[in-house]
Amino acid sequence: MARISTYVLDTNVTKDDKVIGTDSAGSITKNFSLTDISAIANQEITVAGQLVYQFRSNVSEGSLTGLSDGDGFSSVSSFRLSEVDIPGHNVENFLQEYKKKRVLIVDISNKNKYGIYDVLSIQEDQNNSNYYIFTFDYHGGNGSFVLENYYIFSLYSQDATYKHSQPNVSSTWDVIHNLNKFPSVSVTLSTGKQGYADVTYTNKNSLTINFSAPKSGSAFLN
C-alpha cells in the first residue's frame, strides 16, 4: 500500500465517497461511505439539550415507543421514552426539564418530517420505572413517524406555555399555570370563536379570566 501522503487530494468530496478504516468486529480493514459515517455520527453525537431515540416496536434502552408505524405527527398525543438515550447516557433527570416546555421532534433521515409539541406531563411508567410517558398538545409539523428511524428530541423554545381547559360554562375561569411569569392569554371558546375577557393576575403562577357571560372553551398561556 502506498504512503497516504502520495494520494491525490480530492477537491470534490461527496456523500458517496469512501474512506478506509478498521471494522471493530474482527479488526478487518474495510471501506466506509461518508453517508454511513454521517448517519452514525448523527445518532451517537448529540448537541447539549438534544437527545436521540429510535422509534421501536419493543421497549428497550434508547427506544421511543407507544406509537404505531405511520402515525402522523399531528395525531400523536403521547409516547414513551427510555431514560437511556441512543448514545447510552442516562438522562432520567434531564427528561424532567422538558415538562411544560415546547419541544421539537425531528426525523434524522429527513428533516422535513417533524413535530412541535407542548409537553403537558411527564410520568414514570408504572410498569417499568426505567421509562417515562410524555403527554402533549400538537402545535405544528409535517409527516409521520417511521418505525426503526432515529429522532432528535430537543427544546423548541425556552418559553414555557400552558393550556387551560374549561369544559363547564362559567363567567370566571380560575387558572393555576405554574409558569413563574405573567403570561399572555388568548381564549378559544367551545364554539371555535375567539373569546374576549378581562385577565387578572393573582401572581406569577395563577390568574383569573373574567367574561361578561358564562363561557366554556380553552385558554392558551404563553
N, C-alpha and C positions, 0 to 999 in steps of 0.2 A: 504493500500500500504506500502510495506517495506521501510526502510530507503535506500536512494540511495547508501550510503556507504557500504551496506551489499551485493550488487550485485557483481558477479564475473566480473573482468576486462577482456574485450575482447582483446586478443592479435593478432587477425587476422581480422582487420577491412577491409570490402569490400564495394563496392558501393551499394550492395543490403541490407546492414544493415539498421536498422531503429532506430530513436530516438523519444522520446515522447516530445510533445510540445503543445502549445495552438494556435488554429486557430483564427486569428483575426476576422473572420466572425462568430460571435456568441459566442466567447470565449469558444470554445469546445476543450477538450483535444483529441488529435489525434496522430497517428503515422506518421512520416515523413521519407521518404527514403533519404539516403545520396546522391543518384543520383539526386533527385529533389532539394535538398538543394544546391548541387553543381551547378545545372543549373541556379537557381535563383541568385546565387552569381555571376556567370559569366555575367549575364545580368545587374545586379544592381551595382556591384562593379568594377570600372574601374581603370586602371593604368594611370598615367599622360601621356598625349599625345595620349591616346586611347579613342575612342568613340564607343558606342554600339547603333546599329539601328536594327529595324526589317523590313524585306522585306515584304511590304504590297501592296495590290491592291488599297487601298484607301489612300489618302493624310491625314495624321494626325500626331500629335506630336510623335516623336520617330520613324518616318517612313522613309524607303528607298523606293522610288517609281520610276516610269518611265521605268520599266523593265517588261518582261513577264516571267512567271514561266518556268524554264528550260533554260533560256538564258545562253549560255556558257560564262564564264569569258572572253574568248578570243574574243567574238563577241560584247561585250559591249563597247560603246564609250562615254556614258553619263548616268547620273541618277540624281534624285532629293533627297536632304536630308533636313530634318526638322532642324530648328535652335535649337530645343529642343531634346536632346537625350533620350534614354530609362530611365535612372535614373531620368530624369526630370530637367537636367541642361540646362540653356540657353547658347549655345556655339556659338552664332552668330559671335562674333569677332574671336573666336578661329578657326572657319572654314576657315577664310581667310589665316591662317598660312599654309594651305596645298597647296596654289597656287604655281605653278612652282616646286613642290616637288614630290618625288616618294612616293607613298602610297601603303599600303598592306591592302587588304580586306579579312577577314578570316571567314568562317562559324564556329560559336562557337561549333556546334554539331559535326563537322567533320573537323579537322584542315588540312586535306589533300585536302580540297576544298577551293581554294584561288585564288586571282588575284593580280598582281602587276601592277600598272599604274603610268604614269607620268601625273600629273594634268596640263592641259593646261589653263583652265579658270574656274572661279567661278563667276556665275552671279545670282543676285537676281531674283527669279521667278516673271515675270511681272504680273502673275495672282494672286499671293499670296506672299506678302513680308516676310512671316514667313518661306519661303523655298528657298533653293539655288540649282541651277543646275550646276553640275560638268561636265566638258568635259575633256577627257584624251586620251592618247595613251596607248594601251595594251603593257606590257613589258614581262609578263610571268604568269604562273599559271596552274591551273588544276580544272576541274569540272564545275558545273553550279550553278546558283542561284536557290534557292528553296523557294517558297512562304511561308511566315509565319516563316521562320527561322531567327535567330538572327546573326548579323555580327559585327565583330570588325573592326573598321576603324582606321588605325594608320599610322604614318610616317614609311616608309620602310628605308629611308636613308635621312640624313640631307643634303646630297649633291644635290643641285638643278641641273636640266637638262633642255635642251631646244631643240626643233626640228624646224628646218627652212625648209620650203617647197619652192622649186624653180620650178614652172611649166613651165616657159618660158626659153628657152635656152639663156645663157649669159656666157661670159667668166669671168665676175666679179659678185659675189654674195655679196651684202651688207646685213649683218646680225645684227639686233638690238635684243639682247637677255635679257638684264637687269638682268644678273645673279650676277653682282657685283664681278666678278672674271675673270681670264684669263683661259677659259675652254679649254679642249682638244677637238679636232674636228675630226669627221670621216664623210665621204661622201659616200652616196649610189646613183649612177646615175639612171636615169629613165630606163636604160637597165637592172637594177638589179645588175650591177657590182660595185665594189668598185671604188671610184673616187680618183684621186691623184691631189693635188693642193697645192699652197702656201697660208699660212694664215698670214694676217697682222692684229695685234690687234690695234684698234684705241684707246680704253680704256677698262676698266673693264666691260663695258656694250655693246660694239659693236665691230665688226671685219669685215674683208673683205676676201673672198675666191677667189683666182685668178687661173684660168685654162689657159692652153695653147691654148684651143679652146672652143667655146661656148658649154655649157653643161646644162642639167636640171636634177632635182632629189631632194634629201633631204640631209641636214647636221644635224648631231646629236652632240650636245654640252654637255659636262659633266664636 
